[in-house]
Amino acid sequence: MYFKAAVVPAMLVALLPIAAVIFVFWRGDDTQIPGKNMAEGRQLYLENCAACHGEALEGQPQWRERLSNGRMPAPPHDETGHTWHHSDEQLFRITRDGVAAIVGGDYQSDMPGFGEVLSDDDIWAVLDYIKSTWPEREREYQADMSARDN
């Protein structure tokens, strides 16, 4: 009796980490280890996006007002901006192809596409990093937008 009472809980404790690893890697999607993805995404953001959108994702001053050339300044990617108003697919396409490719027409933007600079995985890592900085309310809203877009 004592053997069963001691061994069964010990086996459960020993198997729990294995079950967690299987769950993380057996999900059938491209989910990466979050810490690694966030660190990579942050570094890629700093190297490719921060010059315009700010190291702290704060965007350019007066980002809601057109510049003298008629283009819009880079918006913030933190919760004060509108990035979280867009679905994952929209954010991915804007990053990969540029704003003009998404908006269409003769829209002029200083936001280039990064599809020739960053891999798809790199773009997703940057977006994951950006989203990780948002408060829960903005993350939930954006997740809902993404679910509707699918």
Backbone hydrogen bonds, N-H to C=O, Kabsch-Sander energy under -0.5 kcal/mol:
donor,donor_aa,acceptor,acceptor_aa,energy
5,A,1,M,-2.2
6,A,2,Y,-1.8
7,V,3,F,-2.9
8,V,4,K,-1.9
10,A,6,A,-1.3
11,M,7,V,-2.8
12,L,8,V,-2.3
13,V,9,P,-2.4
14,A,10,A,-2.1
15,L,11,M,-2.3
16,L,12,L,-1.5
18,I,14,A,-0.5
19,A,15,L,-2.5
20,A,16,L,-2.2
21,V,17,P,-2.2
22,I,18,I,-2.5
23,F,19,A,-2.6
24,V,20,A,-2.4
25,F,21,V,-2.4
26,W,22,I,-1.9
37,N,33,I,-2.4
38,M,34,P,-2.9
39,A,35,G,-2.3
40,E,36,K,-2.5
41,G,37,N,-2.9
42,R,38,M,-2.8
43,Q,39,A,-2.2
44,L,40,E,-2.7
45,Y,41,G,-2.5
46,L,42,R,-2.7
47,E,43,Q,-2.1
48,N,44,L,-2.2
49,C,45,Y,-3.0
50,A,45,Y,-2.0
52,C,49,C,-1.4
53,H,49,C,-2.8
54,G,50,A,-2.0
57,L,54,G,-1.8
59,G,53,H,-3.4
60,Q,74,A,-3.0
63,W,60,Q,-0.8
65,E,62,Q,-2.0
67,L,71,R,-3.5
70,G,67,L,-2.1
77,H,57,L,-1.8
78,D,57,L,-1.6
81,G,78,D,-1.5
83,T,76,P,-0.6
85,H,82,H,-1.9
86,H,83,T,-1.8
91,L,87,S,-2.6
92,F,88,D,-2.8
93,R,89,E,-2.5
94,I,90,Q,-2.6
95,T,91,L,-2.3
96,R,92,F,-2.9
97,D,93,R,-3.2
98,G,93,R,-0.6
98,G,94,I,-1.9
99,V,111,M,-0.8
102,I,98,G,-0.8
102,I,99,V,-1.1
103,V,99,V,-2.9
104,G,100,A,-2.3
107,Y,104,G,-1.3
114,F,95,T,-2.9
115,G,96,R,-2.4
117,V,114,F,-1.3
118,L,114,F,-3.4
123,I,119,S,-2.4
124,W,120,D,-2.5
125,A,121,D,-2.2
126,V,122,D,-2.4
127,L,123,I,-2.5
128,D,124,W,-2.7
129,Y,125,A,-2.3
130,I,126,V,-2.7
131,K,127,L,-2.8
132,S,128,D,-1.8
133,T,129,Y,-0.7
133,T,130,I,-1.4
134,W,131,K,-1.2
139,R,135,P,-2.1
140,E,136,E,-2.8
141,Y,137,R,-2.2
142,Q,138,E,-2.5
143,A,139,R,-2.4
144,D,140,E,-2.1
145,M,141,Y,-2.2
146,S,142,Q,-2.3
147,A,143,A,-2.3
148,R,144,D,-2.1
149,D,145,M,-1.5
150,N,146,S,-0.8
150,N,147,A,-0.6
